[in-house]
Amino acid sequence: MVSGTARAGGIRVRRARSSDISQLAQLAGQLGYPSSEDEIRGRLAGIEAAPEHALFVAETADGKLAGFLNVYVMRTIDSDARTEIAALVVDDAHRSRGVGKVLIEQAEAWARENGCAAIGLRSNVIRERAHRFYERLGYEHYKTQKTFRKTL
């Protein structure tokens, strides 16, 4: 898994590539962030150009994407570098089959490869099923906060 690919239950985890763009757009919509193929293409190019960012996909034996996970190293002055999971989605048809778990395991291996001793994520308060999933994998809810954003 450390090399960037993992296999579990007929699922192969690998880095995303440009041939995945259409399926990535569909999965982004399932996550609640509708995106055009052009938007996904531009975002993927940015991720590929940034060495401390990665986008992993879970691919079925027939070449369909069962999910994706976007991860990056977060560096701040007030804490040691850690890995953040920016996005995780498993296709509706593949939920509760271990796809999310193998994607998380890939992210954790990638975090270790990148010198991080901790990994975290943010999850919307309405995603209770996801919260239980993360807790089963050993993640602890340690903070509640508000998120602010300004369009520039």
Secondary structure, DSSP 8 states (H G I E B T S, - for coil): -TTS-EEETTEEEEE--GGGHHHHHHHHHHHT----HHHHHHHHHHHHH-TTEEEEEEE-TTS-EEEEEEEEEEEETTEEEEEEEEEEEE-GGGTTTTHHHHHHHHHHHHHHHTT-S-EEE---TT-HHHHHHHHHTT--------------
